């Protein structure tokens, strides 16, 4: 049995050596270069803190930071910090326009923009003077500016702030603007 075992071990060794030699990778000719990978974050973003009251007509205009370059084809999206989840401590953001409902009516956080600024405002079918400070003071918003081509080619879901912020450069350290 030992002769047979030795013969098997020798045969397996020779076969393994033959396979290793025959599988030698040669450099050969290099194939064509593959398509470019997706672009990294290209968008721009910042945070604004707004106070809404009767004297500013429940509206504030924030100039885009000087570092932001906004083209007429860019997409501007804004998110409102709705709440902080008490159980997890995570921020809960809502895309604008965001509507708040009451028994006697509703109001909405809304926005518009130009190539130079974004205007945040409240509108609704209730008396905005009756809103508490929890709805009008120290309201935090995130503004993202994204190239439309990037959004389309990367299938960015604008309803998902995490996807949008993933497309924004330096999204973990956004500049905050307060008037």
GIBEL-V849964 format. One record per pair of residues at least 24 apart in sequence whose C-alpha atoms are under 7 Angstrom apart, sorted by the first residue. I is the first residue (numbers start at 1). J is the second residue. Records with the same first field share a line. If there is no record, write none. Layout:
BEGIN
I=J ; J
END
This chain:
BEGIN
41=166 ; 167 ; 168 ; 169
42=167 ; 168 ; 169
43=144 ; 145 ; 146 ; 147 ; 167 ; 168 ; 169
44=68 ; 144 ; 145 ; 146 ; 168 ; 169
45=143 ; 144 ; 145 ; 168 ; 171 ; 174
46=142 ; 143 ; 144 ; 174 ; 175 ; 176
47=140 ; 141 ; 142 ; 143 ; 174 ; 175 ; 176 ; 177
48=140 ; 141 ; 142 ; 176 ; 177 ; 178
49=138 ; 139 ; 140 ; 141 ; 177 ; 178
50=137 ; 138 ; 139 ; 140 ; 178
51=136 ; 137 ; 138 ; 139
52=136 ; 137
53=136
54=129
58=121 ; 122
59=119 ; 120 ; 121 ; 122
60=119 ; 120 ; 121
61=117 ; 118 ; 119 ; 120
62=117 ; 118 ; 119
63=116 ; 117 ; 118
64=116 ; 117
70=115
71=115
72=115
73=147 ; 148
74=145 ; 146 ; 147 ; 148
75=145 ; 146 ; 147 ; 148
76=144 ; 145 ; 146
77=143 ; 144 ; 145
78=141 ; 142 ; 143 ; 144
79=141 ; 142 ; 143
80=140 ; 141 ; 142
81=140 ; 141
95=159
END
